[in-house]
Amino acid sequence: MNTLKNIPRIFLGFLLASFLMWFLINLSKEYKTEVIFNLEYENLPQNKVFREPPVNQLKMLIKGNGFKLFTTNIFSKKVTLSLHKYKRKNLKYYLLAEDQKSELQSQLKSGLELLDVLDDTIHLNLGTFRKKKVPVTFTNNIKFKPGYGLSNVEITPDSVFISGPDDEINTINIIQTKNFQLKDVTEDVTIKIPISLPENTKNIKLSDTEVEARVIVDKYTEGTFELPINIINLPPDVDLKIYPKKVMVTYKVGLKNYSKITEESFEVICDYNASVDKNLTYLVPSFRKKSNLVSSVRITPQKIDYLIQK
């Protein structure tokens, strides 16, 4: 420290001035250097979409004096490539930066010369852009109080537009709402629910990100009908007698729809061939027709005895 204090200030001044002069002289000389620029894209065709983000940097060999190169490296460096010049080979898309050398030169600061584009071939993962309308389905985990149940769900909007690469769009035929929970429900509820995209569809965009769901609740009651059995697939030469000839159909329905349910809302059948194929000694009743307004539907009995008359 004592040695530095003894150095005359005028000497330090000359030393600093000499360094600055040397620095300025060297900056005035011309150099060639590699510079990495941030890369952006423009003019993407309307019928195309990126399936994956493209490279965002471009390395170029630049010539210029030290002043220009120094400021270029300090401040933000950005160049833009036009996608209208993309090429295609064997379903692969790519850009040749060399084809846009003059456009790149025009984006450089005055006094800088573009000698070469070192990352010349830029591969592009492009897909064909498509847009279509798909319905929204309601998913939920609603717990009702005893005696109450779901009557209907009104979704607004009931459909949304999806857009993106055609190979992803083609796999989507419905959009589901995200699951949510409600407990001890006894009356109508209106809620906003986000839409859930299927997996592996990261490039899909939605016209709406949520829908409004009106959950319509109804008090449920039980109803019954005694219905005849229709035998199907019975060979014409077989005379079949069944017992019982009728079954009891029991169901639950909301009070709002109770009057809409009639005997014609159901049709009970027994498939003779199905019993023969399974070596059963009885017939199994099932529904060929059942109203979508009912729930918890059951048939009694579940086995129908039969006798083949010779």
C-alpha positions as CSV (number, residue, x, y, z in Angstrom):
1,M,0.0,0.0,0.0
2,N,2.8,2.4,0.8
3,T,4.4,1.7,-2.6
4,L,1.2,2.7,-4.4
5,K,0.9,5.9,-2.4
6,N,4.4,6.9,-3.5
7,I,3.5,6.6,-7.3
8,P,2.9,10.1,-8.7
9,R,-0.7,10.7,-9.7
10,I,0.5,12.1,-13.1
11,F,2.1,8.8,-13.8
12,L,-1.1,6.9,-13.1
13,G,-2.9,9.4,-15.4
14,F,-0.5,8.7,-18.3
15,L,-0.9,5.0,-17.7
16,L,-4.7,5.2,-17.8
17,A,-4.6,7.4,-20.9
18,S,-2.2,5.0,-22.7
19,F,-4.5,2.1,-21.9
20,L,-7.5,3.9,-23.3
21,M,-5.7,4.9,-26.4
22,W,-4.6,1.3,-26.9
23,F,-8.1,0.1,-26.3
24,L,-9.6,2.6,-28.8
25,I,-7.0,1.8,-31.5
26,N,-7.8,-1.9,-31.2
27,L,-11.6,-1.3,-31.3
28,S,-11.1,0.6,-34.6
29,K,-9.6,-2.4,-36.3
30,E,-11.8,-4.9,-38.2
31,Y,-12.4,-8.4,-36.8
32,K,-14.2,-11.6,-37.7
33,T,-16.1,-13.3,-34.9
34,E,-19.0,-15.7,-34.3
35,V,-22.1,-14.1,-32.8
36,I,-25.2,-16.0,-31.5
37,F,-28.4,-14.1,-32.2
38,N,-31.8,-14.7,-30.7
39,L,-34.0,-16.0,-33.5
40,E,-37.7,-15.2,-34.2
41,Y,-40.0,-16.3,-37.1
42,E,-42.6,-14.5,-39.1
43,N,-45.0,-15.3,-42.0
44,L,-46.1,-18.7,-40.8
45,P,-48.6,-19.9,-43.5
46,Q,-52.3,-19.9,-42.3
47,N,-52.7,-23.6,-42.9
48,K,-49.6,-24.5,-40.8
49,V,-48.9,-24.7,-37.1
50,F,-45.8,-25.5,-35.0
51,R,-46.1,-29.0,-33.4
52,E,-42.9,-28.2,-31.4
53,P,-41.2,-24.9,-30.7
54,P,-38.4,-24.3,-33.3
55,V,-34.8,-23.4,-32.4
56,N,-34.6,-19.9,-31.0
57,Q,-30.9,-19.1,-31.7
58,L,-28.8,-18.6,-34.8
59,K,-25.0,-18.5,-35.0
60,M,-23.5,-16.3,-37.7
61,L,-19.9,-15.2,-38.7
62,I,-19.8,-11.4,-38.6
63,K,-17.2,-9.0,-39.8
64,G,-16.8,-5.4,-38.5
65,N,-14.8,-3.0,-36.4
66,G,-14.4,-3.6,-32.7
67,F,-16.8,-0.8,-31.8
68,K,-19.7,-2.3,-33.7
69,L,-18.9,-5.9,-32.5
70,F,-18.5,-4.7,-28.9
71,T,-21.9,-3.0,-28.9
72,T,-23.6,-5.8,-30.7
73,N,-22.5,-8.3,-28.1
74,I,-23.6,-6.0,-25.2
75,F,-27.1,-5.2,-26.4
76,S,-29.9,-7.5,-27.3
77,K,-29.2,-9.4,-30.5
78,K,-32.3,-10.5,-32.5
79,V,-32.9,-11.5,-36.1
80,T,-36.0,-12.8,-37.9
81,L,-36.5,-15.5,-40.5
82,S,-39.5,-15.7,-42.8
83,L,-41.3,-19.0,-42.9
84,H,-42.8,-18.5,-46.3
85,K,-39.5,-19.8,-47.7
86,Y,-39.7,-23.2,-45.9
87,K,-38.9,-26.3,-47.9
88,R,-40.3,-29.8,-47.7
89,K,-38.7,-33.2,-48.3
90,N,-40.2,-36.6,-47.3
91,L,-42.8,-35.0,-45.1
92,K,-40.0,-33.1,-43.3
93,Y,-40.0,-29.3,-43.2
94,Y,-36.9,-27.1,-43.0
95,L,-35.4,-23.6,-43.6
96,L,-32.1,-22.8,-45.3
97,A,-30.9,-19.6,-43.6
98,E,-28.5,-19.1,-46.5
99,D,-31.6,-18.4,-48.7
100,Q,-32.4,-15.4,-46.5
101,K,-28.8,-14.1,-46.2
102,S,-29.7,-10.7,-47.7
103,E,-32.6,-10.3,-45.3
104,L,-30.3,-11.2,-42.4
105,Q,-27.7,-8.7,-43.6
106,S,-30.4,-6.0,-43.6
107,Q,-31.2,-6.7,-39.9
108,L,-27.6,-6.1,-38.8
109,K,-26.3,-2.8,-37.6
110,S,-24.7,-0.5,-40.2
111,G,-21.0,-1.4,-40.6
112,L,-21.4,-5.1,-39.9
113,E,-21.0,-7.6,-42.7
114,L,-22.6,-11.1,-42.6
115,L,-19.9,-13.5,-43.8
116,D,-21.6,-16.8,-43.2
117,V,-24.6,-18.5,-41.4
118,L,-23.1,-21.3,-39.3
119,D,-26.4,-22.9,-38.4
120,D,-27.7,-23.0,-41.9
121,T,-30.4,-25.8,-41.9
122,I,-33.2,-25.2,-39.4
123,H,-35.6,-28.2,-39.0
124,L,-39.2,-27.4,-38.4
125,N,-41.9,-29.6,-36.9
126,L,-44.9,-28.3,-38.7
127,G,-48.4,-29.7,-38.9
128,T,-51.5,-28.8,-41.0
129,F,-53.7,-26.4,-39.1
130,R,-57.3,-27.5,-38.6
131,K,-60.4,-26.3,-36.6
132,K,-63.5,-28.2,-35.7
133,K,-66.4,-28.1,-33.3
134,V,-66.8,-30.8,-30.6
135,P,-69.4,-31.4,-27.9
136,V,-68.7,-30.9,-24.2
137,T,-69.6,-33.8,-21.8
138,F,-70.2,-33.4,-18.1
139,T,-68.2,-35.3,-15.6
140,N,-68.9,-35.0,-11.9
141,N,-68.9,-36.6,-8.5
142,I,-72.2,-35.4,-7.1
143,K,-73.6,-36.9,-3.9
144,F,-77.3,-36.4,-3.3
145,K,-79.3,-36.6,-0.2
146,P,-81.5,-39.7,0.0
147,G,-84.5,-39.4,-2.2
148,Y,-82.9,-36.9,-4.6
149,G,-81.0,-37.4,-7.8
150,L,-79.8,-35.9,-11.1
151,S,-82.6,-34.9,-13.5
152,N,-80.6,-33.2,-16.2
153,V,-77.4,-31.1,-16.8
154,E,-77.5,-28.0,-19.1
155,I,-74.1,-27.1,-20.4
156,T,-73.4,-23.6,-21.8
157,P,-71.9,-23.6,-24.3
158,D,-72.6,-27.3,-25.1
159,S,-69.8,-27.3,-27.8
160,V,-66.4,-25.6,-28.2
161,F,-64.1,-25.1,-31.1
162,I,-60.7,-26.7,-31.0
163,S,-57.8,-25.8,-33.3
164,G,-54.3,-27.2,-33.8
165,P,-52.3,-29.8,-35.8
166,D,-54.7,-32.1,-37.7
167,D,-53.2,-35.3,-36.4
168,E,-54.1,-34.2,-32.8
169,I,-57.4,-32.7,-33.8
170,N,-58.5,-36.0,-35.4
171,T,-58.2,-37.9,-32.1
172,I,-60.6,-35.7,-30.3
173,N,-64.4,-36.2,-30.7
174,I,-65.5,-34.9,-27.3
175,I,-64.2,-32.5,-24.6
176,Q,-64.9,-33.3,-20.9
177,T,-65.3,-31.0,-18.0
178,K,-62.9,-31.4,-15.1
179,N,-64.2,-33.5,-12.3
180,F,-65.7,-31.7,-9.3
181,Q,-67.4,-32.7,-6.1
182,L,-70.7,-31.7,-4.5
183,K,-72.3,-33.3,-1.4
184,D,-75.8,-33.5,0.1
185,V,-77.4,-31.9,-2.9
186,T,-81.1,-31.3,-2.8
187,E,-81.7,-28.3,-5.2
188,D,-80.5,-27.0,-8.5
189,V,-76.9,-25.7,-8.7
190,T,-75.2,-23.6,-11.4
191,I,-71.4,-23.6,-11.4
192,K,-68.4,-22.7,-13.7
193,I,-66.3,-25.7,-14.6
194,P,-62.9,-25.7,-16.4
195,I,-62.6,-27.9,-19.6
196,S,-60.1,-30.7,-19.5
197,L,-58.0,-31.5,-22.6
198,P,-57.0,-35.1,-23.4
199,E,-53.4,-36.1,-22.8
200,N,-50.8,-35.6,-25.5
201,T,-52.6,-32.7,-27.0
202,K,-50.2,-29.9,-26.0
203,N,-50.7,-28.0,-29.2
204,I,-54.5,-27.8,-29.1
205,K,-56.2,-24.5,-28.4
206,L,-59.7,-24.0,-27.2
207,S,-62.3,-21.3,-28.0
208,D,-63.5,-21.6,-24.4
209,T,-61.6,-22.7,-21.3
210,E,-64.6,-23.2,-19.1
211,V,-68.4,-23.8,-19.4
212,E,-71.4,-23.1,-17.2
213,A,-73.2,-26.2,-15.9
214,R,-76.7,-26.0,-14.5
215,V,-77.3,-29.2,-12.4
216,I,-81.0,-29.8,-12.3
217,V,-82.0,-31.8,-9.2
218,D,-85.3,-33.7,-8.8
219,K,-86.9,-35.7,-6.0
220,Y,-87.0,-39.4,-7.0
221,T,-89.7,-41.9,-6.6
222,E,-90.0,-45.5,-7.4
223,G,-92.3,-47.0,-10.1
224,T,-93.2,-50.5,-11.3
225,F,-94.7,-52.1,-14.4
226,E,-95.6,-55.7,-15.1
227,L,-94.5,-56.3,-18.6
228,P,-94.7,-59.2,-21.1
229,I,-91.6,-61.0,-22.4
230,N,-90.8,-61.1,-26.1
231,I,-88.8,-64.2,-27.2
232,I,-86.2,-63.5,-29.9
233,N,-84.2,-65.8,-32.1
234,L,-86.6,-68.7,-31.6
235,P,-86.5,-71.3,-34.4
236,P,-89.8,-71.6,-36.3
237,D,-90.0,-75.3,-35.5
238,V,-89.7,-74.8,-31.7
239,D,-92.8,-74.4,-29.6
240,L,-91.8,-72.7,-26.4
241,K,-93.8,-72.3,-23.2
242,I,-92.3,-69.9,-20.6
243,Y,-93.0,-69.3,-16.9
244,P,-93.7,-66.6,-15.8
245,K,-95.0,-65.0,-18.9
246,K,-94.5,-61.5,-17.4
247,V,-91.8,-59.8,-15.3
248,M,-91.9,-57.0,-12.9
249,V,-89.8,-53.9,-13.9
250,T,-88.9,-51.6,-11.0
251,Y,-87.2,-48.2,-11.6
252,K,-86.5,-44.8,-10.1
253,V,-87.5,-41.6,-11.8
254,G,-87.7,-37.9,-10.9
255,L,-91.1,-36.5,-10.0
256,K,-90.8,-34.1,-12.9
257,N,-90.6,-37.0,-15.4
258,Y,-92.9,-39.5,-13.5
259,S,-95.8,-39.0,-15.9
260,K,-93.6,-39.4,-18.9
261,I,-92.8,-43.1,-18.1
262,T,-95.3,-45.6,-19.4
263,E,-95.2,-49.3,-20.3
264,E,-94.1,-48.3,-23.8
265,S,-90.9,-46.9,-22.2
266,F,-89.6,-50.4,-21.8
267,E,-89.3,-53.6,-23.8
268,V,-88.2,-56.9,-22.2
269,I,-86.8,-59.7,-24.3
270,C,-85.2,-63.2,-23.8
271,D,-82.7,-64.4,-26.4
272,Y,-83.3,-68.1,-27.0
273,N,-80.1,-68.7,-28.9
274,A,-78.0,-67.0,-26.2
275,S,-79.3,-69.5,-23.6
276,V,-78.7,-72.5,-26.0
277,D,-75.1,-71.3,-26.8
278,K,-74.4,-71.0,-23.1
279,N,-76.0,-74.4,-22.3
280,L,-78.5,-72.7,-19.9
281,T,-81.7,-74.4,-18.8
282,Y,-83.5,-71.1,-18.5
283,L,-83.9,-67.8,-20.3
284,V,-82.4,-64.5,-19.1
285,P,-84.5,-61.4,-19.5
286,S,-83.0,-58.1,-20.6
287,F,-84.0,-54.8,-22.0
288,R,-84.2,-54.1,-25.7
289,K,-85.6,-50.6,-24.9
290,K,-85.3,-48.5,-21.8
291,S,-86.1,-44.8,-21.2
292,N,-83.1,-42.7,-20.4
293,L,-85.2,-40.8,-17.9
294,V,-85.0,-43.7,-15.4
295,S,-82.3,-45.1,-13.2
296,S,-81.7,-48.1,-10.9
297,V,-83.8,-50.3,-13.2
298,R,-84.1,-54.0,-12.4
299,I,-86.1,-57.0,-13.7
300,T,-87.7,-59.6,-11.4
301,P,-87.2,-62.5,-11.7
302,Q,-83.8,-62.8,-13.5
303,K,-84.5,-66.4,-14.6
304,I,-87.3,-67.5,-16.8
305,D,-88.1,-71.2,-17.0
306,Y,-89.2,-72.7,-20.3
307,L,-90.5,-75.9,-21.7
308,I,-90.2,-77.1,-25.3
309,Q,-93.4,-78.9,-26.4
310,K,-93.0,-81.7,-28.9
